[in-house]
Amino acid sequence: MSKIVLDAVSPPQAAWLRYFSAFLSYLVAAAVITVMRSRAARFGPAFTLPKSGRDALLIAGLGFSAFCFAPFLGMTGLNASRAVDNALIIAIEPLVTALLAWIFLREKLSAVLWFSFGLALLGFSFLTGLTPALFWTGMDSHILGNLIILISLVGEAGYSIFARAVMPRYRMLGVFGTALLFGTAVLTLIVSLRTGLPALEVIQGKTALALFWLGPLGSTATYLFWLLALAEAPVASLAITLFVQPVLGGVWGIIFLGDRLGAVQWLGAFLILIAVAAQGLPMFGSRTERDIGN
């Protein structure tokens, strides 16, 4: 769906369209939740006012990392790469989240998770054709795009790190809404200065449908559903559903966009999926480590 939107607009504009439409749909969803008083009582207000300067910085960091930095780089990298590569690379996000938790939150990591992270990086190098020599001889746009996608995962993973620090003092819905507002505002400013906001006439036909999938459905609806699911099911059970994304993303890229992988790239994709599956299965690691991965 991102590839379809990128056919009509530039990468920064595509990132803005996704999260601006997500924010508009969040306002609608928040109004509905407010009317449904039982839901409002469960999730809290749609926006939250930070109780301290530190909390304000944490929420701002959450919004910037997940809703500005990550989509800006993600769309830029995807524009130079393939949908199937993107789907498989973002499967590494739980591992990146765990690594950042080790760095910034001093969370302990098991030997299995360290092994999984190394295996995922090896798979990434096979998938992209990345070798040490390329750092001196130069990289083609496809490899560079995949590296940018990999870097964007730091922003995606940052959501969990900032959220872990701020969530004990706030309701989840309000933190999400405030972070989404801040991230979208900063992204709007950056895109306005860099390329200008996209013209409305380009948002039609299949581009409009793809954008609806990415923003209202793929961002707002899925996050709100995740909040509801967290209230009803154990985190460990929900973690298994994360493995569906890279598999279906890769399959859809092959079927609908004609993406193809060579034998070495298939090996890389297999190593990435094995690495993610190993650290996510209940038999590996402690409960804390599994929660960090989400």
Residue frames as qw, qx, qy, qz and C-alpha x, y, z in Angstrom:
[[0.000, 0.885, 0.466, 0.000, 0.00, 0.00, 0.00],
 [0.307, -0.772, 0.121, 0.543, 2.89, 2.35, 0.73],
 [0.407, -0.081, 0.615, 0.671, 4.31, 1.61, -2.71],
 [0.191, 0.670, 0.644, 0.315, 1.00, 2.63, -4.29],
 [0.155, -0.943, -0.200, 0.215, 1.02, 5.94, -2.40],
 [0.439, -0.561, 0.352, 0.607, 4.67, 6.49, -3.35],
 [0.440, 0.327, 0.628, 0.552, 3.71, 6.27, -7.01],
 [0.058, 0.849, 0.441, 0.284, 1.70, 9.48, -6.54],
 [0.217, -0.959, 0.092, -0.156, 3.72, 11.55, -4.05],
 [0.351, 0.608, -0.611, 0.366, 7.25, 11.92, -2.66],
 [0.594, -0.136, -0.735, 0.297, 8.40, 9.84, 0.36],
 [0.074, -0.049, -0.488, 0.868, 8.09, 12.73, 2.87],
 [0.484, -0.052, -0.124, -0.865, 4.60, 13.50, 1.55],
 [0.687, -0.121, -0.676, -0.236, 3.62, 9.83, 1.78],
 [0.396, -0.119, -0.716, 0.562, 4.76, 9.71, 5.42],
 [0.152, 0.040, 0.261, -0.953, 2.76, 12.86, 6.17],
 [0.588, -0.085, -0.398, -0.699, -0.37, 11.61, 4.41],
 [0.593, -0.151, -0.789, 0.053, -0.29, 8.38, 6.40],
 [0.349, -0.269, -0.653, 0.616, -0.07, 9.99, 9.83],
 [0.211, 0.027, 0.061, -0.975, -2.14, 13.07, 9.13],
 [0.624, -0.156, -0.506, -0.575, -4.99, 10.81, 7.97],
 [0.557, -0.194, -0.763, 0.266, -4.34, 8.62, 11.02],
 [0.103, -0.111, -0.452, 0.879, -4.63, 11.67, 13.28],
 [0.431, -0.061, -0.182, -0.882, -7.91, 12.79, 11.66],
 [0.691, -0.185, -0.636, -0.290, -9.37, 9.31, 12.07],
 [0.410, -0.121, -0.708, 0.562, -8.13, 9.26, 15.68],
 [0.179, -0.016, 0.223, -0.958, -10.16, 12.40, 16.39],
 [0.655, -0.115, -0.387, -0.639, -13.25, 10.62, 15.04],
 [0.674, -0.120, -0.722, 0.103, -12.48, 7.49, 17.06],
 [0.217, -0.018, -0.573, 0.790, -11.87, 9.53, 20.22],
 [0.413, -0.095, 0.013, -0.906, -15.24, 11.24, 19.80],
 [0.746, -0.130, -0.538, -0.370, -16.94, 7.85, 19.45],
 [0.559, -0.072, -0.715, 0.414, -15.13, 6.48, 22.53],
 [0.033, -0.070, 0.380, -0.922, -16.17, 9.57, 24.49],
 [0.617, -0.137, -0.204, -0.748, -19.81, 8.98, 23.58],
 [0.837, -0.150, -0.523, -0.061, -19.45, 5.33, 24.66],
 [0.333, -0.797, 0.314, -0.395, -18.90, 6.14, 28.32],
 [0.929, -0.312, 0.197, 0.016, -17.91, 2.60, 29.31],
 [0.813, 0.349, 0.008, 0.467, -15.06, 2.65, 26.80],
 [0.122, 0.817, -0.169, 0.537, -14.04, 6.16, 27.84],
 [0.645, -0.686, 0.247, -0.231, -13.81, 5.03, 31.45],
 [0.959, -0.084, 0.156, 0.222, -11.57, 2.12, 30.45],
 [0.715, 0.364, 0.090, 0.591, -9.14, 3.99, 28.20],
 [0.344, -0.559, -0.155, 0.738, -9.22, 7.49, 29.69],
 [0.261, 0.833, 0.065, -0.484, -9.19, 10.86, 27.87],
 [0.791, 0.571, 0.134, 0.173, -8.17, 11.14, 24.21],
 [0.438, 0.650, -0.285, 0.552, -5.30, 13.51, 25.09],
 [0.703, -0.555, -0.316, 0.313, -3.25, 14.00, 28.21],
 [0.044, 0.933, -0.192, 0.300, -1.51, 17.00, 29.80],
 [0.690, 0.188, -0.536, 0.449, 2.02, 16.08, 31.02],
 [0.594, -0.762, -0.254, 0.038, 2.45, 16.38, 34.77],
 [0.515, -0.689, 0.224, 0.459, 6.08, 17.49, 34.57],
 [0.281, 0.793, -0.399, -0.366, 8.69, 18.76, 32.15],
 [0.224, -0.342, 0.900, 0.152, 10.32, 15.33, 32.09],
 [0.521, 0.351, 0.767, -0.131, 7.05, 13.66, 31.14],
 [0.451, 0.802, 0.056, -0.388, 6.51, 16.28, 28.43],
 [0.102, 0.663, -0.673, -0.312, 9.90, 15.41, 26.94],
 [0.360, -0.074, 0.930, 0.017, 9.15, 11.68, 27.12],
 [0.543, 0.571, 0.569, -0.235, 5.80, 12.05, 25.35],
 [0.349, 0.836, -0.208, -0.370, 7.34, 14.39, 22.78],
 [0.100, -0.503, 0.827, 0.232, 10.14, 11.87, 22.21],
 [0.499, 0.209, 0.835, -0.097, 7.57, 9.12, 21.80],
 [0.524, 0.739, 0.308, -0.291, 5.67, 11.13, 19.21],
 [0.211, 0.806, -0.437, -0.340, 8.76, 12.26, 17.30],
 [0.242, -0.370, 0.881, 0.167, 10.37, 8.81, 17.16],
 [0.425, 0.246, 0.871, -0.023, 7.30, 6.83, 16.11],
 [0.388, 0.747, 0.528, -0.108, 5.24, 9.34, 14.13],
 [0.223, 0.932, -0.165, -0.231, 7.91, 11.54, 12.50],
 [0.149, -0.649, 0.716, 0.209, 11.42, 10.04, 12.43],
 [0.517, -0.022, 0.854, 0.050, 10.35, 6.46, 11.68],
 [0.609, 0.619, 0.489, -0.079, 7.82, 7.13, 8.88],
 [0.235, 0.899, -0.238, -0.283, 10.03, 9.78, 7.25],
 [0.121, -0.550, 0.799, 0.211, 12.99, 7.41, 7.00],
 [0.570, 0.122, 0.809, -0.080, 10.81, 4.35, 6.39],
 [0.598, 0.721, 0.298, -0.185, 9.10, 5.83, 3.34],
 [0.168, 0.843, -0.446, -0.250, 12.43, 7.19, 2.05],
 [0.291, -0.375, 0.872, 0.118, 14.02, 3.75, 2.28],
 [0.607, 0.334, 0.709, -0.131, 11.01, 1.94, 0.85],
 [0.480, 0.803, 0.001, -0.353, 10.99, 4.26, -2.15],
 [0.225, 0.698, -0.654, -0.185, 14.42, 2.92, -3.11],
 [0.187, -0.214, 0.954, -0.090, 13.75, -0.69, -2.12],
 [0.431, -0.154, -0.752, -0.474, 11.04, -3.33, -2.48],
 [0.653, -0.435, 0.025, -0.620, 7.93, -4.04, -0.46],
 [0.936, -0.142, -0.323, 0.010, 9.01, -7.61, 0.29],
 [0.535, 0.254, -0.452, 0.667, 12.38, -6.38, 1.66],
 [0.222, -0.452, 0.220, -0.835, 10.60, -3.83, 3.85],
 [0.817, -0.345, -0.166, -0.432, 8.18, -6.42, 5.23],
 [0.893, -0.061, -0.369, 0.249, 11.00, -8.72, 6.24],
 [0.376, 0.349, -0.374, 0.772, 13.29, -6.03, 7.66],
 [0.370, -0.494, 0.151, -0.772, 10.61, -4.56, 9.94],
 [0.871, -0.287, -0.383, -0.109, 10.22, -8.00, 11.47],
 [0.610, 0.117, -0.472, 0.626, 13.45, -7.17, 13.33],
 [0.190, -0.675, 0.026, -0.712, 11.71, -4.36, 15.24],
 [0.784, -0.591, -0.106, -0.158, 11.11, -6.40, 18.44],
 [0.844, -0.071, -0.135, 0.514, 14.82, -7.22, 18.56],
 [0.284, 0.487, -0.061, 0.824, 15.76, -3.55, 18.09],
 [0.485, -0.703, -0.093, -0.511, 13.31, -2.65, 20.86],
 [0.884, -0.425, -0.133, 0.141, 14.95, -5.13, 23.21],
 [0.682, 0.170, -0.105, 0.704, 18.41, -3.79, 22.35],
 [0.005, -0.613, 0.018, -0.790, 17.33, -0.19, 23.07],
 [0.700, -0.641, -0.129, -0.287, 15.76, -1.34, 26.34],
 [0.869, -0.189, -0.153, 0.432, 19.12, -2.85, 27.29],
 [0.450, 0.340, -0.054, 0.824, 20.89, 0.43, 26.45],
 [0.126, -0.493, 0.012, -0.861, 18.48, 2.98, 27.94],
 [0.704, -0.492, -0.050, -0.510, 16.41, 1.05, 30.51],
 [0.074, -0.505, 0.821, -0.256, 19.14, -1.35, 31.69],
 [0.907, -0.009, 0.141, -0.397, 16.90, -4.34, 31.00],
 [0.432, -0.399, 0.792, 0.163, 18.70, -7.68, 31.00],
 [0.714, 0.430, -0.326, -0.446, 18.89, -9.60, 27.73],
 [0.891, -0.172, 0.420, -0.028, 19.20, -13.37, 27.49],
 [0.332, -0.375, 0.712, 0.491, 21.83, -15.20, 25.45],
 [0.445, 0.444, 0.757, 0.179, 19.04, -16.37, 23.14],
 [0.236, 0.919, 0.258, -0.183, 18.06, -12.78, 22.36],
 [0.156, -0.752, 0.454, 0.452, 21.67, -11.79, 21.63],
 [0.413, -0.045, 0.830, 0.371, 21.94, -14.79, 19.33],
 [0.386, 0.681, 0.622, 0.008, 18.66, -13.82, 17.64],
 [0.091, 0.927, -0.026, -0.362, 19.87, -10.27, 17.07],
 [0.237, -0.536, 0.663, 0.466, 23.10, -11.48, 15.47],
 [0.418, 0.229, 0.846, 0.237, 21.18, -13.97, 13.32],
 [0.309, 0.831, 0.429, -0.175, 18.78, -11.22, 12.21],
 [0.009, 0.849, -0.297, -0.438, 21.67, -8.96, 11.16],
 [0.329, -0.237, 0.821, 0.402, 23.23, -11.84, 9.24],
 [0.398, 0.527, 0.748, 0.071, 19.89, -12.41, 7.51],
 [0.181, 0.909, 0.134, -0.351, 19.67, -8.70, 6.73],
 [0.135, -0.642, 0.562, 0.504, 23.09, -8.76, 5.07],
 [0.344, 0.089, 0.879, 0.317, 22.05, -11.74, 2.92],
 [0.316, 0.719, 0.604, -0.134, 18.70, -10.16, 2.04],
 [0.161, 0.940, 0.012, -0.301, 20.25, -6.88, 0.93],
 [0.814, 0.441, -0.022, 0.378, 23.53, -8.18, -0.49],
 [0.155, -0.945, 0.231, -0.173, 25.44, -6.04, 2.01],
 [0.889, -0.006, -0.178, 0.422, 29.16, -6.83, 2.33],
 [0.465, -0.698, -0.020, 0.544, 31.97, -4.90, 4.08],
 [0.468, 0.027, 0.419, 0.778, 33.52, -4.02, 0.70],
 [0.114, 0.733, 0.539, 0.399, 30.44, -1.96, -0.23],
 [0.320, -0.874, -0.199, 0.305, 31.29, 0.63, 2.42],
 [0.357, -0.529, 0.358, 0.682, 34.35, 1.52, 0.33],
 [0.250, 0.106, 0.716, 0.643, 33.20, 0.75, -3.22],
 [0.336, 0.048, -0.074, -0.938, 29.75, 2.33, -2.82],
 [0.319, 0.276, 0.869, -0.257, 26.19, 1.00, -2.46],
 [0.064, -0.319, -0.633, -0.702, 23.41, 0.95, -5.00],
 [0.371, -0.308, 0.041, -0.875, 20.09, 2.62, -4.18],
 [0.786, -0.270, -0.466, -0.303, 18.43, -0.68, -3.23],
 [0.670, -0.126, -0.556, 0.475, 20.98, -1.54, -0.54],
 [0.101, 0.159, -0.272, 0.944, 20.99, 2.04, 0.74],
 [0.541, -0.344, -0.234, -0.731, 17.18, 1.97, 0.90],
 [0.800, -0.291, -0.524, -0.013, 17.25, -1.18, 3.01],
 [0.485, -0.013, -0.468, 0.738, 19.79, 0.39, 5.38],
 [0.185, -0.261, 0.072, -0.945, 17.54, 3.43, 5.78],
 [0.723, -0.350, -0.393, -0.448, 14.59, 1.13, 6.57],
 [0.729, -0.171, -0.558, 0.358, 16.75, -0.63, 9.18],
 [0.223, 0.101, -0.331, 0.911, 17.66, 2.73, 10.79],
 [0.419, -0.361, -0.186, -0.812, 13.99, 3.73, 10.83],
 [0.711, -0.336, -0.616, -0.042, 13.33, 0.80, 13.17],
 [0.354, -0.036, -0.504, 0.787, 15.11, 2.76, 15.90],
 [0.276, -0.155, 0.027, -0.948, 12.23, 5.24, 15.73],
 [0.711, -0.249, -0.481, -0.449, 9.61, 2.50, 15.79],
 [0.679, -0.182, -0.629, 0.331, 11.31, 0.81, 18.71],
 [0.140, 0.176, -0.341, 0.913, 11.61, 4.14, 20.49],
 [0.541, -0.411, -0.255, -0.688, 7.84, 4.12, 20.95],
 [0.819, -0.343, -0.460, 0.003, 8.08, 1.20, 23.37],
 [0.557, 0.014, -0.412, 0.721, 11.05, 2.69, 25.21],
 [0.092, -0.262, 0.118, -0.954, 9.40, 6.07, 25.80],
 [0.658, -0.379, -0.345, -0.552, 6.05, 4.44, 26.56],
 [0.746, -0.223, -0.570, 0.263, 7.60, 2.15, 29.18],
 [0.342, 0.036, -0.370, 0.863, 8.97, 5.23, 30.96],
 [0.218, -0.134, 0.044, -0.966, 5.75, 7.28, 30.91],
 [0.525, -0.272, -0.659, -0.465, 2.90, 4.76, 30.99],
 [0.402, -0.296, -0.771, 0.395, 2.84, 4.04, 34.75],
 [0.056, -0.335, -0.355, 0.871, 1.63, 7.61, 35.36],
 [0.381, 0.298, -0.160, -0.861, -0.87, 7.99, 32.49],
 [0.759, 0.314, 0.506, -0.264, -3.68, 6.25, 30.65],
 [0.564, -0.029, 0.637, 0.524, -2.61, 4.65, 27.38],
 [0.378, 0.712, 0.532, 0.259, -5.09, 6.35, 25.07],
 [0.063, -0.985, -0.056, 0.149, -4.17, 9.87, 26.18],
 [0.459, -0.571, 0.488, 0.474, -0.46, 9.24, 25.75],
 [0.527, 0.238, 0.680, 0.451, -1.03, 7.84, 22.26],
 [0.240, 0.862, 0.426, 0.132, -3.23, 10.77, 21.22],
 [0.190, -0.939, 0.124, 0.257, -0.85, 13.43, 22.53],
 [0.513, -0.379, 0.595, 0.489, 2.18, 11.72, 20.99],
 [0.486, 0.456, 0.647, 0.369, 0.39, 11.34, 17.66],
 [0.105, 0.966, 0.234, -0.031, -0.54, 15.03, 17.74],
 [0.308, -0.815, 0.331, 0.363, 3.04, 16.11, 18.44],
 [0.553, -0.144, 0.678, 0.462, 4.64, 13.76, 15.91],
 [0.427, 0.639, 0.581, 0.267, 2.18, 14.74, 13.18],
 [0.001, 0.985, 0.082, -0.154, 2.71, 18.45, 13.88],
 [0.374, -0.653, 0.493, 0.437, 6.50, 18.14, 13.61],
 [0.532, 0.138, 0.729, 0.409, 6.20, 16.00, 10.48],
 [0.309, 0.847, 0.429, 0.054, 3.86, 18.62, 8.97],
 [0.122, -0.931, 0.176, 0.295, 6.44, 21.34, 9.60],
 [0.470, -0.397, 0.652, 0.443, 9.31, 19.30, 8.13],
 [0.494, 0.381, 0.709, 0.330, 7.40, 18.26, 4.99],
 [0.193, 0.935, 0.281, -0.102, 6.09, 21.81, 4.47],
 [0.156, -0.863, 0.342, 0.339, 9.64, 23.18, 4.50],
 [0.470, -0.301, 0.742, 0.371, 11.23, 20.32, 2.54],
 [0.190, 0.160, 0.814, 0.524, 8.84, 19.42, -0.30],
 [0.406, -0.030, -0.074, -0.910, 5.55, 21.15, 0.47],
 [0.545, 0.122, 0.720, -0.412, 2.34, 19.38, 1.37],
 [0.223, 0.133, 0.846, 0.466, 0.83, 17.22, -1.41],
 [0.370, 0.016, -0.222, -0.902, -1.98, 18.53, -3.60],
 [0.591, 0.069, 0.615, -0.518, -5.37, 17.07, -2.73],
 [0.742, 0.436, -0.160, -0.483, -6.11, 16.09, -6.35],
 [0.361, 0.421, -0.831, -0.045, -3.48, 13.32, -6.23],
 [0.245, -0.050, 0.867, -0.432, -5.46, 11.57, -3.49],
 [0.727, 0.240, 0.006, -0.644, -7.95, 9.65, -5.60],
 [0.813, 0.275, -0.461, -0.223, -8.64, 6.16, -6.91],
 [0.892, -0.101, -0.394, 0.196, -6.30, 3.44, -5.72],
 [0.329, 0.363, -0.414, 0.767, -4.06, 6.03, -4.01],
 [0.456, -0.441, 0.155, -0.757, -6.95, 7.08, -1.77],
 [0.924, -0.225, -0.214, -0.223, -7.79, 3.44, -0.97],
 [0.751, 0.151, -0.440, 0.468, -4.14, 2.66, -0.17],
 [0.056, 0.425, -0.352, 0.832, -3.94, 5.73, 2.06],
 [0.698, -0.410, -0.001, -0.587, -7.11, 4.70, 3.89],
 [0.935, -0.083, -0.334, 0.086, -5.50, 1.31, 4.50],
 [0.578, 0.259, -0.405, 0.659, -2.26, 2.87, 5.78],
 [0.041, -0.368, 0.286, -0.884, -3.68, 5.66, 7.95],
 [0.633, -0.304, 0.115, -0.702, -7.16, 5.10, 9.41],
 [0.964, -0.091, -0.165, -0.186, -6.99, 1.28, 9.24],
 [0.821, 0.227, -0.376, 0.365, -3.28, 0.47, 9.38],
 [0.265, 0.330, -0.452, 0.785, -2.36, 3.00, 12.06],
 [0.377, -0.308, 0.273, -0.829, -5.32, 4.28, 14.09],
 [0.856, -0.154, -0.154, -0.470, -7.71, 1.31, 14.02],
 [0.822, 0.102, -0.529, 0.185, -5.02, -1.30, 14.58],
 [0.217, 0.296, -0.574, 0.732, -3.49, 0.57, 17.51],
 [0.529, -0.267, 0.222, -0.774, -6.88, 1.08, 19.17],
 [0.914, -0.049, -0.305, -0.263, -7.69, -2.59, 18.61],
 [0.614, 0.236, -0.616, 0.433, -4.33, -3.50, 20.16],
 [0.149, -0.327, 0.477, -0.802, -5.23, -1.49, 23.26],
 [0.786, -0.160, 0.016, -0.597, -8.53, -3.36, 23.48],
 [0.878, 0.121, -0.462, 0.001, -6.80, -6.71, 22.97],
 [0.324, 0.357, -0.639, 0.599, -4.26, -5.94, 25.70],
 [0.444, -0.284, 0.382, -0.760, -7.14, -5.54, 28.12],
 [0.889, 0.000, 0.024, -0.457, -8.53, -8.95, 27.17],
 [0.966, 0.174, -0.156, 0.112, -5.56, -11.22, 26.40],
 [0.693, -0.562, 0.189, 0.410, -2.02, -11.89, 27.72],
 [0.152, 0.844, -0.363, -0.364, 0.82, -10.01, 26.04],
 [0.338, -0.345, 0.838, 0.252, 2.66, -13.28, 25.31],
 [0.545, 0.419, 0.726, 0.007, -0.32, -14.55, 23.32],
 [0.368, 0.890, 0.128, -0.234, -0.57, -11.34, 21.30],
 [0.205, -0.700, 0.542, 0.418, 3.14, -11.43, 20.52],
 [0.545, 0.063, 0.788, 0.279, 2.67, -14.42, 18.22],
 [0.465, 0.768, 0.436, -0.061, 0.40, -12.35, 15.95],
 [0.024, -0.859, 0.280, 0.428, 3.33, -10.03, 15.16],
 [0.424, -0.247, 0.765, 0.418, 4.83, -12.80, 13.02],
 [0.530, 0.599, 0.600, 0.011, 1.92, -12.53, 10.58],
 [0.171, 0.913, -0.017, -0.371, 3.05, -9.09, 9.35],
 [0.088, -0.617, 0.639, 0.450, 6.40, -9.98, 7.71],
 [0.412, 0.096, 0.886, 0.189, 5.00, -13.18, 6.22],
 [0.392, 0.727, 0.559, -0.073, 1.93, -11.57, 4.65],
 [0.068, 0.884, -0.155, -0.436, 3.89, -8.44, 3.69],
 [0.227, -0.425, 0.755, 0.444, 6.40, -10.54, 1.79],
 [0.394, 0.318, 0.851, 0.144, 3.72, -12.67, 0.12],
 [0.300, 0.844, 0.378, -0.236, 1.69, -9.62, -0.94],
 [0.029, -0.776, 0.377, 0.505, 4.79, -7.94, -2.35],
 [0.279, -0.166, 0.862, 0.391, 5.47, -11.00, -4.48],
 [0.324, 0.501, 0.801, 0.049, 1.86, -11.44, -5.64],
 [0.193, 0.887, 0.387, -0.161, 0.72, -7.85, -6.18],
 [0.018, 0.920, -0.239, -0.311, 3.96, -5.98, -6.97],
 [0.859, 0.476, -0.168, 0.082, 5.95, -8.72, -8.68],
 [0.193, -0.794, 0.564, -0.122, 8.86, -8.56, -6.22],
 [0.947, 0.137, -0.287, 0.032, 11.27, -11.48, -6.50],
 [0.464, -0.748, 0.473, -0.030, 13.98, -12.84, -4.21],
 [0.586, 0.482, -0.651, -0.022, 17.05, -14.82, -5.23],
 [0.828, -0.172, -0.522, 0.109, 18.31, -17.90, -3.39],
 [0.429, 0.072, -0.465, 0.771, 20.66, -15.92, -1.11],
 [0.261, -0.292, 0.079, -0.917, 17.91, -13.39, -0.39],
 [0.779, -0.322, -0.381, -0.379, 15.49, -16.18, 0.52],
 [0.702, -0.095, -0.549, 0.443, 18.15, -17.47, 2.93],
 [0.126, 0.186, -0.301, 0.927, 18.38, -14.00, 4.46],
 [0.541, -0.332, -0.153, -0.757, 14.59, -13.79, 4.80],
 [0.822, -0.239, -0.513, -0.058, 14.53, -17.23, 6.44],
 [0.529, 0.008, -0.514, 0.674, 17.23, -16.25, 8.96],
 [0.153, -0.277, 0.146, -0.937, 15.33, -13.07, 9.89],
 [0.712, -0.319, -0.267, -0.566, 12.09, -14.97, 10.51],
 [0.794, -0.148, -0.546, 0.222, 13.89, -17.65, 12.53],
 [0.320, 0.149, -0.424, 0.834, 15.62, -14.98, 14.63],
 [0.370, -0.292, 0.058, -0.880, 12.35, -13.18, 15.40],
 [0.809, -0.252, -0.401, -0.347, 10.46, -16.41, 16.08],
 [0.672, 0.003, -0.610, 0.420, 13.17, -17.68, 18.45],
 [0.142, 0.084, -0.448, 0.879, 13.04, -14.66, 20.75],
 [0.461, -0.191, -0.053, -0.865, 9.24, -14.42, 20.66],
 [0.698, -0.192, -0.658, -0.207, 8.27, -17.98, 21.54],
 [0.613, -0.697, 0.065, -0.366, 7.21, -18.48, 25.19],
 [0.951, -0.193, -0.101, 0.220, 9.86, -21.13, 25.71],
 [0.620, 0.277, -0.125, 0.723, 12.66, -18.57, 25.28],
 [0.118, 0.407, -0.173, 0.889, 13.67, -15.78, 27.64],
 [0.065, -0.302, -0.701, 0.643, 11.96, -14.32, 30.66],
 [0.132, 0.766, 0.629, -0.027, 8.57, -12.68, 30.76],
 [0.117, -0.821, 0.006, 0.559, 10.20, -9.26, 30.97],
 [0.235, -0.318, 0.624, 0.674, 12.23, -9.89, 27.83],
 [0.204, 0.430, 0.812, 0.337, 9.15, -11.03, 25.91],
 [0.027, 0.861, 0.441, -0.251, 7.26, -7.94, 27.01],
 [0.184, -0.651, 0.265, 0.687, 10.10, -5.67, 25.85],
 [0.273, 0.011, 0.765, 0.583, 9.87, -7.25, 22.42],
 [0.121, 0.680, 0.701, 0.174, 6.36, -5.91, 22.10]]
